[in-house]
């Protein structure tokens, strides 16, 4: 019980800000196209921004705590934490960087995230339950496309659980409480793994531990984890990673467009559009 209390107390500031950070933002871009909707659980929804069928570069955003299908569908007064706003911002940056390459961004919410500050946030049950559906969805995307994951907050736990079965070029985690593994190698993925956290993201106070199924293991941004460091200049708080003008948005767009950053911060040469399917662990 003491472990539960400690973990929840640590998570409280991050989750609280995540649920309340909602200043309206006008992000121009295409209307959402519903790829799937399900009334099960809290209401699940998968939306696309751009033409997924013909896209050569596809980014899949996996949101974290506090979202449901009805909330995702409702864009009235949408702030920077709204996945639709984030998707349009990312798509616009991808198109700016590679205007001749068809691109699309998907918001994948075919799982039931923790609703808020409760035991579900420190347990992995929701991620374990949703991971197979994430892998199935990614497997259904055009094989000719370069697919990248963008996993925010508890969404990074889902991505960590699905990683061995994800046929993707890159896996980006931001504002992560952990991926239920202690090292990047334990993800058993051929994808390039990137991790970043803003200096003032309160999720940084969440204890990185895993005891009796509680907690989500190592900090993916720690050097010992083995992920590449994602630039986060200009990003503020728990929801600022996909805001226009930030280094994090630019970096994520470069990665999703096959232009990973080198150590000096300049884009490297584009990677192949598809990677071999990693062997399941």
KESE-327596 format. One record per atom (N, C-alpha, C): atom name; y, x, z; residue in one letter; residue number from 0. Coordinates in pm, whole numbers. Example, Ala and Ser with C-alpha at 12.3 -4.5 7.8 and 13.67 -1.06 7.14 Angstrom:
KESE-327596
   a   north    east      up  r    k
   N    -569    1319     780  A    0
  CA    -450    1230     780  A    0
   C    -330    1320     780  A    0
   N    -225    1285     708  S    1
  CA    -106    1367     714  S    1
   C       3    1290     787  S    1
This chain:
KESE-327596
   a   north    east      up  r    k
   N    -121      82       0  X    0
  CA       0       0       0  X    0
   C     126      86       0  X    0
   N     122     198      74  X    1
  CA     238     287      77  X    1
   C     271     340     -61  X    1
   N     167     370    -139  X    2
  CA     189     420    -275  X    2
   C     256     314    -360  X    2
   N     213     190    -346  X    3
  CA     272      81    -423  X    3
   C     420      67    -390  X    3
   N     453      68    -262  X    4
  CA     591      53    -220  X    4
   C     677     166    -274  X    4
   N     627     289    -267  X    5
  CA     702     404    -316  X    5
   C     730     393    -464  X    5
   N     629     358    -541  X    6
  CA     645     349    -685  X    6
   C     740     236    -724  X    6
   N     727     122    -659  X    7
  CA     816      10    -691  X    7
   C     960      42    -653  X    7
   N     979     109    -541  X    8
  CA    1114     145    -499  X    8
   C    1177     241    -599  X    8
   N    1097     333    -650  X    9
  CA    1147     426    -749  X    9
   C    1179     359    -881  X    9
   N    1100     259    -917  X   10
  CA    1120     191   -1045  X   10
   C    1236      94   -1041  X   10
   N    1274      47    -924  X   11
  CA    1373     -60    -913  X   11
   C    1504     -34    -986  X   11
   N    1567      83    -969  X   12
  CA    1695     104   -1038  X   12
   C    1682      97   -1189  X   12
   N    1577     158   -1243  X   13
  CA    1560     160   -1388  X   13
   C    1535      21   -1442  X   13
   N    1445     -53   -1376  X   14
  CA    1413    -186   -1423  X   14
   C    1534    -278   -1407  X   14
   N    1605    -264   -1298  X   15
  CA    1723    -347   -1277  X   15
   C    1826    -328   -1386  X   15
   N    1853    -203   -1422  X   16
  CA    1949    -179   -1528  X   16
   C    1895    -229   -1662  X   16
   N    1765    -209   -1685  X   17
  CA    1705    -250   -1811  X   17
   C    1724    -399   -1834  X   17
   N    1716    -478   -1727  X   18
  CA    1725    -622   -1741  X   18
   C    1868    -673   -1744  X   18
   N    1963    -593   -1698  X   19
  CA    2100    -642   -1687  X   19
   C    2196    -582   -1789  X   19
   N    2156    -477   -1860  X   20
  CA    2244    -406   -1952  X   20
   C    2250    -483   -2083  X   20
   N    2345    -574   -2098  X   21
  CA    2343    -662   -2213  X   21
   C    2476    -691   -2277  X   21
   N    2570    -598   -2278  X   22
  CA    2698    -623   -2344  X   22
   C    2675    -655   -2491  X   22
   N    2731    -764   -2545  X   23
  CA    2706    -801   -2685  X   23
   C    2741    -689   -2782  X   23
   N    2654    -670   -2882  X   24
  CA    2673    -567   -2984  X   24
   C    2653    -631   -3120  X   24
   N    2740    -598   -3213  X   25
  CA    2727    -649   -3350  X   25
   C    2660    -542   -3435  X   25
   N    2532    -557   -3461  X   26
  CA    2458    -462   -3544  X   26
   C    2424    -529   -3677  X   26
   N    2495    -490   -3781  X   27
  CA    2472    -550   -3912  X   27
   C    2338    -508   -3967  X   27
   N    2279    -595   -4046  X   28
  CA    2151    -563   -4106  X   28
   C    2077    -688   -4146  X   28
   N    1955    -671   -4197  X   29
  CA    1878    -787   -4245  X   29
   C    1834    -878   -4132  X   29
   N    1812   -1004   -4168  X   30
  CA    1755   -1098   -4072  X   30
   C    1611   -1060   -4043  X   30
   N    1563   -1102   -3929  X   31
  CA    1426   -1072   -3890  X   31
   C    1328   -1154   -3974  X   31
   N    1220   -1090   -4016  X   32
  CA    1108   -1157   -4081  X   32
   C     992   -1160   -3983  X   32
   N     944   -1278   -3948  X   33
  CA     835   -1290   -3853  X   33
   C     703   -1252   -3921  X   33
   N     638   -1150   -3868  X   34
  CA     508   -1108   -3920  X   34
   C     394   -1178   -3847  X   34
   N     415   -1206   -3719  X   35
  CA     315   -1283   -3644  X   35
   C     381   -1339   -3518  X   35
   N     331   -1452   -3475  X   36
  CA     380   -1516   -3353  X   36
   C     261   -1579   -3283  X   36
   N     260   -1571   -3151  X   37
  CA     147   -1620   -3073  X   37
   C     201   -1676   -2943  X   37
   N     159   -1796   -2908  X   38
  CA     207   -1859   -2786  X   38
   C     130   -1813   -2663  X   38
   N      29   -1729   -2680  X   39
  CA     -47   -1682   -2566  X   39
   C      40   -1596   -2475  X   39
   N      -3   -1584   -2351  X   40
  CA      68   -1502   -2255  X   40
   C     211   -1550   -2238  X   40
   N     306   -1454   -2245  X   41
  CA     447   -1486   -2229  X   41
   C     511   -1525   -2362  X   41
   N     431   -1531   -2467  X   42
  CA     481   -1557   -2600  X   42
   C     499   -1424   -2671  X   42
   N     417   -1398   -2771  X   43
  CA     417   -1268   -2839  X   43
   C     475   -1283   -2979  X   43
   N     541   -1178   -3025  X   44
  CA     611   -1186   -3152  X   44
   C     619   -1047   -3216  X   44
   N     599   -1043   -3348  X   45
  CA     617    -920   -3425  X   45
   C     715    -952   -3537  X   45
   N     826    -878   -3541  X   46
  CA     929    -901   -3641  X   46
   C     954    -774   -3722  X   46
   N     990    -794   -3849  X   47
  CA    1022    -681   -3937  X   47
   C    1167    -692   -3984  X   47
   N    1228    -577   -3998  X   48
  CA    1364    -566   -4053  X   48
   C    1353    -473   -4174  X   48
   N    1368    -531   -4293  X   49
  CA    1339    -457   -4415  X   49
   C    1205    -501   -4470  X   49
   N    1173    -453   -4589  X   50
  CA    1051    -494   -4661  X   50
   C     935    -401   -4625  X   50
   N     852    -446   -4532  X   51
  CA     741    -364   -4486  X   51
   C     642    -335   -4598  X   51
   N     620    -431   -4685  X   52
  CA     518    -413   -4789  X   52
   C     551    -301   -4885  X   52
   N     679    -276   -4909  X   53
  CA     719    -175   -5007  X   53
   C     786     -53   -4944  X   53
   N     795     -50   -4814  X   54
  CA     861      62   -4747  X   54
   C     775     187   -4754  X   54
   N     841     300   -4770  X   55
  CA     773     429   -4765  X   55
   C     783     491   -4626  X   55
   N     887     452   -4551  X   56
  CA     904     497   -4413  X   56
   C     913     374   -4324  X   56
   N     825     366   -4224  X   57
  CA     822     251   -4132  X   57
   C     828     303   -3990  X   57
   N     922     251   -3912  X   58
  CA     929     280   -3769  X   58
   C     886     156   -3693  X   58
   N     801     172   -3595  X   59
  CA     752      61   -3513  X   59
   C     804      79   -3371  X   59
   N     892     -11   -3328  X   60
  CA     947      -7   -3193  X   60
   C     859     -90   -3100  X   60
   N     820     -29   -2988  X   61
  CA     743    -101   -2886  X   61
   C     830    -113   -2761  X   61
   N     884    -233   -2734  X   62
  CA     975    -251   -2618  X   62
   C     899    -249   -2486  X   62
   N     975    -241   -2377  X   63
  CA     915    -235   -2245  X   63
   C     941    -358   -2162  X   63
   N     968    -337   -2036  X   64
  CA     977    -442   -1934  X   64
   C    1077    -551   -1969  X   64
   N    1038    -675   -1939  X   65
  CA    1133    -786   -1941  X   65
   C    1138    -867   -2069  X   65
   N    1059    -828   -2170  X   66
  CA    1069    -899   -2299  X   66
   C     955    -998   -2318  X   66
   N     983   -1099   -2398  X   67
  CA     884   -1199   -2438  X   67
   C     920   -1246   -2577  X   67
   N     830   -1316   -2641  X   68
  CA     858   -1367   -2774  X   68
   C     984   -1452   -2782  X   68
   N    1000   -1551   -2693  X   69
  CA    1122   -1633   -2697  X   69
   C    1250   -1552   -2678  X   69
   N    1247   -1454   -2589  X   70
  CA    1366   -1372   -2567  X   70
   C    1396   -1286   -2690  X   70
   N    1292   -1233   -2752  X   71
  CA    1312   -1152   -2872  X   71
   C    1370   -1236   -2985  X   71
   N    1325   -1359   -2997  X   72
  CA    1373   -1445   -3106  X   72
   C    1518   -1488   -3085  X   72
   N    1562   -1494   -2960  X   73
  CA    1697   -1539   -2927  X   73
   C    1794   -1421   -2933  X   73
   N    1879   -1417   -3035  X   74
  CA    1974   -1307   -3050  X   74
   C    2116   -1344   -3010  X   74
   N    2135   -1459   -2948  X   75
  CA    2269   -1498   -2905  X   75
   C    2320   -1401   -2799  X   75
   N    2436   -1342   -2824  X   76
  CA    2493   -1248   -2729  X   76
   C    2410   -1123   -2710  X   76
   N    2332   -1085   -2813  X   77
  CA    2241    -972   -2800  X   77
   C    2316    -842   -2770  X   77
   N    2269    -769   -2670  X   78
  CA    2328    -641   -2633  X   78
   C    2247    -526   -2687  X   78
   N    2283    -405   -2644  X   79
  CA    2220    -286   -2699  X   79
   C    2074    -273   -2660  X   79
   N    2029    -344   -2555  X   80
  CA    1889    -337   -2518  X   80
   C    1802    -433   -2598  X   80
   N    1865    -523   -2674  X   81
  CA    1786    -619   -2751  X   81
   C    1714    -544   -2864  X   81
   N    1582    -560   -2876  X   82
  CA    1508    -487   -2977  X   82
   C    1555    -513   -3121  X   82
   N    1607    -632   -3150  X   83
  CA    1656    -660   -3284  X   83
   C    1780    -577   -3315  X   83
   N    1867    -562   -3217  X   84
  CA    1985    -477   -3234  X   84
   C    1942    -333   -3255  X   84
   N    1847    -287   -3177  X   85
  CA    1798    -150   -3190  X   85
   C    1732    -128   -3325  X   85
   N    1656    -225   -3371  X   86
  CA    1587    -212   -3499  X   86
   C    1687    -201   -3614  X   86
   N    1791    -284   -3612  X   87
  CA    1890    -278   -3719  X   87
   C    1968    -146   -3716  X   87
   N    1998     -98   -3596  X   88
  CA    2069      30   -3584  X   88
   C    1984     144   -3640  X   88
   N    1856     143   -3607  X   89
  CA    1766     248   -3656  X   89
   C    1748     239   -3807  X   89
   N    1732     117   -3858  X   90
  CA    1716     100   -4003  X   90
   C    1840     149   -4077  X   90
   N    1957     116   -4026  X   91
  CA    2081     158   -4092  X   91
   C    2091     310   -4097  X   91
   N    2052     376   -3989  X   92
  CA    2058     523   -3985  X   92
   C    1953     584   -4078  X   92
   N    1834     525   -4085  X   93
  CA    1732     574   -4177  X   93
   C    1779     561   -4321  X   93
   N    1842     449   -4352  X   94
  CA    1891     428   -4489  X   94
   C    2009     519   -4521  X   94
   N    2087     552   -4420  X   95
  CA    2198     644   -4441  X   95
   C    2148     784   -4471  X   95
   N    2044     825   -4399  X   96
  CA    1989     958   -4417  X   96
   C    1909     973   -4546  X   96
   N    1842     867   -4586  X   97
  CA    1757     871   -4706  X   97
   C    1779     744   -4787  X   97
   N    1895     730   -4852  X   98
  CA    1930     605   -4919  X   98
   C    1838     566   -5035  X   98
   N    1764     660   -5089  X   99
  CA    1676     629   -5201  X   99
   C    1531     601   -5158  X   99
   N    1507     607   -5030  X  100
  CA    1371     584   -4979  X  100
   C    1363     449   -4911  X  100
   N    1282     355   -4961  X  101
  CA    1268     224   -4896  X  101
   C    1217     239   -4753  X  101
   N    1284     173   -4661  X  102
  CA    1249     185   -4519  X  102
   C    1243      48   -4454  X  102
   N    1173      42   -4343  X  103
  CA    1166     -81   -4264  X  103
   C    1143     -44   -4118  X  103
   N    1187    -132   -4030  X  104
  CA    1164    -115   -3886  X  104
   C    1098    -242   -3835  X  104
   N     995    -225   -3757  X  105
  CA     920    -336   -3698  X  105
   C     940    -335   -3547  X  105
   N     962    -451   -3490  X  106
  CA     958    -467   -3344  X  106
   C     825    -531   -3311  X  106
   N     741    -455   -3241  X  107
  CA     607    -503   -3208  X  107
   C     603    -547   -3062  X  107
   N     589    -675   -3042  X  108
  CA     580    -730   -2906  X  108
   C     458    -821   -2897  X  108
   N     345    -770   -2944  X  109
  CA     221    -847   -2938  X  109
   C     143    -812   -2811  X  109
   N     218    -799   -2702  X  110
  CA     157    -779   -2571  X  110
   C     250    -842   -2468  X  110
   N     206    -846   -2344  X  111
  CA     285    -908   -2237  X  111
   C     339    -800   -2145  X  111
   N     464    -755   -2166  X  112
  CA     520    -653   -2077  X  112
   C     536    -706   -1935  X  112
   N     542    -617   -1837  X  113
  CA     576    -662   -1702  X  113
   C     708    -738   -1705  X  113
   N     717    -843   -1626  X  114
  CA     837    -925   -1628  X  114
   C     953    -860   -1555  X  114
   N     925    -773   -1461  X  115
  CA    1033    -711   -1385  X  115
   C     976    -618   -1280  X  115
   N    1040    -618   -1162  X  116
  CA    1000    -527   -1055  X  116
   C     886    -590    -977  X  116
   N     764    -560   -1021  X  117
  CA     646    -610    -953  X  117
   C     533    -511    -974  X  117
   N     418    -544    -922  X  118
  CA     304    -452    -930  X  118
   C     263    -423   -1073  X  118
   N     288    -517   -1165  X  119
  CA     250    -495   -1304  X  119
   C     319    -373   -1364  X  119
   N     438    -342   -1315  X  120
  CA     514    -230   -1370  X  120
   C     451     -95   -1337  X  120
   N     376     -85   -1228  X  121
  CA     314      41   -1191  X  121
   C     165      44   -1223  X  121
   N     115     -66   -1273  X  122
  CA     -24     -73   -1319  X  122
   C     -26     -62   -1471  X  122
   N    -142     -32   -1526  X  123
  CA    -154     -15   -1671  X  123
   C    -226    -130   -1739  X  123
   N    -256    -235   -1663  X  124
  CA    -335    -345   -1719  X  124
   C    -272    -405   -1845  X  124
   N    -140    -427   -1841  X  125
  CA     -73    -488   -1957  X  125
   C     -84    -395   -2079  X  125
   N     -72    -266   -2056  X  126
  CA     -81    -169   -2166  X  126
   C    -223    -160   -2220  X  126
   N    -320    -157   -2130  X  127
  CA    -460    -150   -2172  X  127
   C    -497    -272   -2256  X  127
   N    -446    -388   -2215  X  128
  CA    -478    -512   -2286  X  128
   C    -412    -516   -2424  X  128
   N    -292    -460   -2436  X  129
  CA    -220    -468   -2563  X  129
   C    -251    -358   -2661  X  129
   N    -298    -243   -2612  X  130
  CA    -318    -126   -2698  X  130
   C    -408    -151   -2819  X  130
   N    -522    -221   -2805  X  131
  CA    -604    -245   -2925  X  131
   C    -532    -325   -3032  X  131
   N    -448    -421   -2992  X  132
  CA    -374    -499   -3092  X  132
   C    -269    -412   -3161  X  132
   N    -208    -320   -3086  X  133
  CA    -112    -230   -3149  X  133
   C    -182    -143   -3253  X  133
   N    -298     -89   -3219  X  134
  CA    -372      -6   -3313  X  134
   C    -413     -86   -3436  X  134
   N    -455    -210   -3416  X  135
  CA    -494    -294   -3529  X  135
   C    -375    -322   -3619  X  135
   N    -260    -351   -3558  X  136
  CA    -141    -379   -3639  X  136
   C    -100    -257   -3720  X  136
   N     -92    -142   -3655  X  137
  CA     -52     -21   -3727  X  137
   C    -151       9   -3840  X  137
   N    -279     -17   -3815  X  138
  CA    -380       5   -3918  X  138
   C    -365     -88   -4038  X  138
   N    -294    -200   -4018  X  139
  CA    -275    -296   -4127  X  139
   C    -155    -261   -4215  X  139
   N     -73    -167   -4174  X  140
  CA      45    -129   -4252  X  140
   C       2     -53   -4377  X  140
   N      86     -54   -4481  X  141
  CA      49      15   -4606  X  141
   C      13     160   -4581  X  141
   N    -100     203   -4633  X  142
  CA    -146     339   -4610  X  142
   C     -60     441   -4683  X  142
   N      19     395   -4779  X  143
  CA     107     487   -4852  X  143
   C     235     517   -4774  X  143
   N     259     443   -4665  X  144
  CA     383     460   -4588  X  144
   C     367     564   -4478  X  144
   N     475     631   -4447  X  145
  CA     481     718   -4330  X  145
   C     520     630   -4212  X  145
   N     436     623   -4110  X  146
  CA     460     535   -3996  X  146
   C     490     619   -3872  X  146
   N     595     581   -3801  X  147
  CA     633     647   -3677  X  147
   C     646     543   -3567  X  147
   N     606     580   -3447  X  148
  CA     618     492   -3332  X  148
   C     742     531   -3253  X  148
   N     814     430   -3203  X  149
  CA     929     452   -3113  X  149
   C     901     368   -2989  X  149
   N     863     433   -2881  X  150
  CA     809     364   -2764  X  150
   C     905     379   -2647  X  150
   N     958     267   -2600  X  151
  CA    1060     269   -2495  X  151
   C    1005     219   -2363  X  151
   N    1034     293   -2256  X  152
  CA    1002     250   -2121  X  152
   C     853     217   -2107  X  152
   N     816     100   -2057  X  153
  CA     675      66   -2041  X  153
   C     603      63   -2176  X  153
   N     679      46   -2285  X  154
  CA     617      52   -2417  X  154
   C     550     185   -2443  X  154
   N     597     292   -2377  X  155
  CA     534     422   -2396  X  155
   C     395     428   -2330  X  155
   N     373     344   -2228  X  156
  CA     240     335   -2169  X  156
   C     144     271   -2269  X  156
   N     192     167   -2338  X  157
  CA     111     103   -2441  X  157
   C      77     204   -2551  X  157
   N     178     279   -2595  X  158
  CA     155     377   -2701  X  158
   C      59     486   -2656  X  158
   N      70     528   -2531  X  159
  CA     -21     629   -2480  X  159
   C    -164     580   -2481  X  159
   N    -183     456   -2442  X  160
  CA    -318     398   -2442  X  160
   C    -374     380   -2583  X  160
   N    -285     353   -2679  X  161
  CA    -330     329   -2817  X  161
   C    -337     457   -2899  X  161
   N    -277     565   -2851  X  162
  CA    -258     687   -2930  X  162
   C    -381     737   -3005  X  162
   N    -500     742   -2943  X  163
  CA    -615     795   -3017  X  163
   C    -652     714   -3141  X  163
   N    -607     589   -3146  X  164
  CA    -643     501   -3259  X  164
   C    -526     475   -3353  X  164
   N    -413     541   -3330  X  165
  CA    -295     517   -3414  X  165
   C    -290     617   -3528  X  165
   N    -289     566   -3650  X  166
  CA    -275     651   -3767  X  166
   C    -126     660   -3800  X  166
   N     -56     753   -3733  X  167
  CA      87     765   -3748  X  167
   C     126     911   -3764  X  167
   N     244     933   -3821  X  168
  CA     293    1069   -3840  X  168
   C     359    1122   -3713  X  168
   N     432    1036   -3644  X  169
  CA     508    1078   -3526  X  169
   C     504     971   -3418  X  169
   N     513    1017   -3295  X  170
  CA     514     927   -3181  X  170
   C     629     972   -3091  X  170
   N     732     885   -3080  X  171
  CA     852     917   -3003  X  171
   C     856     828   -2879  X  171
   N     873     891   -2762  X  172
  CA     886     813   -2638  X  172
   C    1020     844   -2574  X  172
   N    1089     740   -2531  X  173
  CA    1219     755   -2466  X  173
   C    1222     669   -2340  X  173
   N    1289     719   -2235  X  174
  CA    1298     645   -2109  X  174
   C    1161     611   -2054  X  174
   N    1069     707   -2061  X  175
  CA     929     677   -2029  X  175
   C     894     700   -1883  X  175
   N     817     607   -1822  X  176
  CA     765     629   -1687  X  176
   C     638     713   -1689  X  176
   N     587     744   -1810  X  177
  CA     463     817   -1828  X  177
   C     377     748   -1932  X  177
   N     275     819   -1980  X  178
  CA     188     766   -2086  X  178
   C      43     757   -2040  X  178
   N      22     761   -1909  X  179
  CA    -112     754   -1849  X  179
   C    -198     876   -1881  X  179
   N    -134     986   -1919  X  180
  CA    -205    1112   -1939  X  180
   C    -120    1222   -1877  X  180
   N    -183    1337   -1853  X  181
  CA    -113    1449   -1790  X  181
   C     -62    1549   -1891  X  181
   N    -116    1547   -2014  X  182
  CA     -72    1641   -2117  X  182
   C     -71    1573   -2252  X  182
   N       7    1629   -2344  X  183
  CA      11    1577   -2480  X  183
   C    -128    1584   -2546  X  183
   N    -204    1688   -2516  X  184
  CA    -337    1703   -2574  X  184
   C    -428    1587   -2537  X  184
   N    -408    1531   -2417  X  185
  CA    -493    1422   -2370  X  185
   C    -468    1292   -2444  X  185
   N    -364    1287   -2527  X  186
  CA    -340    1168   -2609  X  186
   C    -438    1161   -2726  X  186
   N    -498    1274   -2760  X  187
  CA    -596    1279   -2870  X  187
   C    -541    1219   -2998  X  187
   N    -425    1270   -3038  X  188
  CA    -361    1221   -3160  X  188
   C    -319    1338   -3247  X  188
   N    -323    1316   -3378  X  189
  CA    -275    1416   -3473  X  189
   C    -125    1403   -3495  X  189
   N     -64    1301   -3437  X  190
  CA      80    1279   -3456  X  190
   C     162    1385   -3384  X  190
   N     281    1411   -3436  X  191
  CA     378    1492   -3364  X  191
   C     439    1406   -3254  X  191
   N     438    1455   -3131  X  192
  CA     484    1378   -3017  X  192
   C     620    1432   -2970  X  192
   N     717    1342   -2960  X  193
  CA     852    1375   -2914  X  193
   C     881    1293   -2789  X  193
   N     959    1352   -2697  X  194
  CA     996    1279   -2576  X  194
   C    1138    1316   -2534  X  194
   N    1212    1215   -2487  X  195
  CA    1349    1239   -2443  X  195
   C    1389    1143   -2334  X  195
   N    1481    1187   -2249  X  196
  CA    1536    1100   -2145  X  196
   C    1682    1137   -2125  X  196
   N    1768    1036   -2118  X  197
  CA    1910    1060   -2095  X  197
   C    1933    1108   -1952  X  197
   N    2032    1195   -1932  X  198
  CA    2057    1249   -1797  X  198
   C    2082    1141   -1692  X  198
   N    2140    1028   -1734  X  199
  CA    2171     922   -1637  X  199
   C    2077     803   -1648  X  199
   N    1961     823   -1712  X  200
  CA    1863     715   -1718  X  200
   C    1795     705   -1582  X  200
   N    1813     594   -1511  X  201
  CA    1758     584   -1375  X  201
   C    1606     583   -1369  X  201
   N    1539     570   -1484  X  202
  CA    1392     577   -1478  X  202
   C    1347     717   -1441  X  202
   N    1440     813   -1446  X  203
  CA    1407     948   -1405  X  203
   C    1368     959   -1259  X  203
   N    1402     860   -1178  X  204
  CA    1366     865   -1035  X  204
   C    1226     811   -1010  X  204
   N    1161     754   -1112  X  205
  CA    1026     700   -1094  X  205
   C     930     815   -1066  X  205
   N     851     808    -959  X  206
  CA     755     915    -929  X  206
   C     651     929   -1041  X  206
   N     631    1050   -1088  X  207
  CA     530    1073   -1192  X  207
   C     400    1111   -1124  X  207
   N     318    1009   -1104  X  208
  CA     192    1027   -1032  X  208
   C      93     923   -1083  X  208
   N     -29     936   -1043  X  209
  CA    -128     834   -1072  X  209
   C    -233     840    -961  X  209
   N    -230     740    -875  X  210
  CA    -320     736    -760  X  210
   C    -384     598    -753  X  210
   N    -516     594    -757  X  211
  CA    -588     467    -749  X  211
   C    -538     367    -853  X  211
   N    -510     416    -973  X  212
  CA    -466     328   -1081  X  212
   C    -319     293   -1077  X  212
   N    -245     347    -983  X  213
  CA    -102     319    -971  X  213
   C     -21     435   -1027  X  213
   N      81     403   -1107  X  214
  CA     163     507   -1169  X  214
   C     113     540   -1308  X  214
   N     192     618   -1380  X  215
  CA     162     644   -1521  X  215
   C     154     792   -1554  X  215
   N     122     873   -1453  X  216
  CA      92    1016   -1471  X  216
   C     217    1096   -1506  X  216
   N     203    1198   -1590  X  217
  CA     307    1300   -1607  X  217
   C     430    1249   -1680  X  217
   N     540    1319   -1655  X  218
  CA     665    1297   -1727  X  218
   C     651    1357   -1867  X  218
   N     656    1276   -1974  X  219
  CA     639    1331   -2109  X  219
   C     748    1431   -2149  X  219
   N     862    1430   -2079  X  220
  CA     968    1525   -2113  X  220
   C     952    1658   -2041  X  220
   N     858    1668   -1948  X  221
  CA     836    1793   -1876  X  221
   C     778    1898   -1971  X  221
   N     824    2022   -1965  X  222
  CA     771    2126   -2054  X  222
   C     619    2138   -2048  X  222
   N     561    2123   -1929  X  223
  CA     417    2137   -1915  X  223
   C     339    2028   -1989  X  223
   N     405    1916   -2019  X  224
  CA     336    1808   -2088  X  224
   C     301    1850   -2231  X  224
   N     395    1918   -2297  X  225
  CA     365    1969   -2430  X  225
   C     425    1892   -2546  X  225
   N     508    1792   -2520  X  226
  CA     575    1719   -2630  X  226
   C     697    1798   -2676  X  226
   N     743    1769   -2796  X  227
  CA     867    1829   -2845  X  227
   C     986    1757   -2781  X  227
   N    1091    1832   -2757  X  228
  CA    1209    1777   -2691  X  228
   C    1296    1701   -2791  X  228
   N    1324    1574   -2760  X  229
  CA    1408    1491   -2845  X  229
   C    1554    1505   -2803  X  229
   N    1645    1538   -2894  X  230
  CA    1787    1541   -2857  X  230
   C    1834    1404   -2811  X  230
   N    1910    1398   -2702  X  231
  CA    1956    1269   -2649  X  231
   C    2106    1269   -2626  X  231
   N    2179    1360   -2689  X  232
  CA    2323    1365   -2671  X  232
   C    2389    1232   -2705  X  232
   N    2475    1186   -2616  X  233
  CA    2546    1060   -2638  X  233
   C    2474     939   -2586  X  233
   N    2345     950   -2555  X  234
  CA    2270     836   -2501  X  234
   C    2299     822   -2352  X  234
   N    2323     698   -2308  X  235
  CA    2353     673   -2168  X  235
   C    2265     562   -2114  X  235
   N    2221     579   -1989  X  236
  CA    2143     475   -1925  X  236
   C    2003     463   -1980  X  236
   N    1941     353   -1947  X  237
  CA    1801     330   -1986  X  237
   C    1787     272   -2125  X  237
   N    1896     220   -2181  X  238
  CA    1886     148   -2308  X  238
   C    1974     205   -2419  X  238
   N    2017     330   -2405  X  239
  CA    2114     384   -2498  X  239
   C    2060     474   -2607  X  239
   N    1931     478   -2626  X  240
  CA    1870     575   -2719  X  240
   C    1884     537   -2866  X  240
   N    1904     411   -2894  X  241
  CA    1915     366   -3033  X  241
   C    2053     305   -3059  X  241
   N    2154     367   -3000  X  242
  CA    2292     323   -3018  X  242
   C    2358     408   -3125  X  242
   N    2434     344   -3214  X  243
  CA    2501     413   -3323  X  243
   C    2586     528   -3270  X  243
   N    2579     642   -3337  X  244
  CA    2660     757   -3301  X  244
   C    2595     853   -3205  X  244
   N    2479     819   -3149  X  245
  CA    2412     908   -3056  X  245
   C    2323    1007   -3130  X  245
   N    2305    1123   -3068  X  246
  CA    2213    1222   -3125  X  246
   C    2070    1170   -3124  X  246
   N    2038    1087   -3025  X  247
  CA    1902    1035   -3017  X  247
   C    1871     943   -3135  X  247
   N    1965     854   -3171  X  248
  CA    1942     767   -3285  X  248
   C    1926     849   -3412  X  248
   N    2012     947   -3432  X  249
  CA    2002    1031   -3552  X  249
   C    1868    1105   -3556  X  249
   N    1828    1160   -3442  X  250
  CA    1703    1234   -3438  X  250
   C    1583    1144   -3465  X  250
   N    1582    1026   -3405  X  251
  CA    1471     933   -3427  X  251
   C    1466     890   -3573  X  251
   N    1583     866   -3634  X  252
  CA    1587     829   -3775  X  252
   C    1537     943   -3863  X  252
   N    1573    1067   -3828  X  253
  CA    1523    1182   -3905  X  253
   C    1372    1193   -3894  X  253
   N    1321    1174   -3774  X  254
  CA    1176    1180   -3754  X  254
   C    1106    1071   -3832  X  254
   N    1159     948   -3824  X  255
  CA    1098     836   -3894  X  255
   C    1106     851   -4045  X  255
   N    1203     931   -4092  X  256
  CA    1218     956   -4235  X  256
   C    1145    1082   -4279  X  256
   N    1064    1139   -4188  X  257
  CA     987    1257   -4223  X  257
   C    1066    1385   -4217  X  257
   N    1174    1386   -4137  X  258
  CA    1257    1505   -4126  X  258
   C    1267    1548   -3979  X  258
   N    1156    1594   -3921  X  259
  CA    1160    1637   -3781  X  259
   C    1262    1749   -3761  X  259
   N    1318    1756   -3644  X  260
  CA    1418    1856   -3613  X  260
   C    1352    1990   -3581  X  260
   N    1416    2098   -3627  X  261
  CA    1368    2229   -3584  X  261
   C    1434    2261   -3451  X  261
   N    1407    2377   -3398  X  262
  CA    1456    2410   -3264  X  262
   C    1608    2421   -3260  X  262
   N    1667    2450   -3376  X  263
  CA    1813    2462   -3379  X  263
   C    1881    2327   -3395  X  263
   N    1801    2222   -3411  X  264
  CA    1857    2088   -3424  X  264
   C    1881    2044   -3567  X  264
   N    1842    2126   -3665  X  265
  CA    1858    2089   -3805  X  265
   C    1729    2026   -3854  X  265
   N    1740    1933   -3950  X  266
  CA    1618    1871   -4000  X  266
   C    1533    1969   -4077  X  266
   N    1402    1966   -4051  X  267
  CA    1309    2050   -4126  X  267
   C    1268    1979   -4253  X  267
   N    1181    2040   -4331  X  268
  CA    1136    1976   -4455  X  268
   C    1055    1853   -4423  X  268
   N    1059    1758   -4514  X  269
  CA     987    1632   -4494  X  269
   C     838    1657   -4484  X  269
   N     771    1578   -4398  X  270
  CA     628    1585   -4384  X  270
   C     561    1495   -4487  X  270
   N     428    1511   -4509  X  271
  CA     356    1419   -4598  X  271
   C     367    1277   -4547  X  271
   N     352    1183   -4637  X  272
  CA     370    1043   -4599  X  272
   C     258     989   -4513  X  272
   N     142    1053   -4514  X  273
  CA      30    1000   -4436  X  273
   C     -46    1116   -4373  X  273
   N    -101    1092   -4256  X  274
  CA    -182    1190   -4185  X  274
   C    -326    1140   -4177  X  274
   N    -422    1231   -4162  X  275
  CA    -560    1187   -4146  X  275
   C    -574    1102   -4022  X  275
   N    -666    1008   -4025  X  276
  CA    -692     924   -3909  X  276
   C    -754    1007   -3799  X  276
   N    -692    1018   -3681  X  277
  CA    -748    1097   -3573  X  277
   C    -879    1038   -3523  X  277
   N    -967    1124   -3476  X  278
  CA   -1095    1078   -3422  X  278
   C   -1072    1014   -3286  X  278
   N   -1136     900   -3259  X  279
  CA   -1121     837   -3127  X  279
   C   -1174     927   -3018  X  279
   N   -1114     918   -2901  X  280
  CA   -1162    1000   -2790  X  280
   C   -1283     932   -2727  X  280
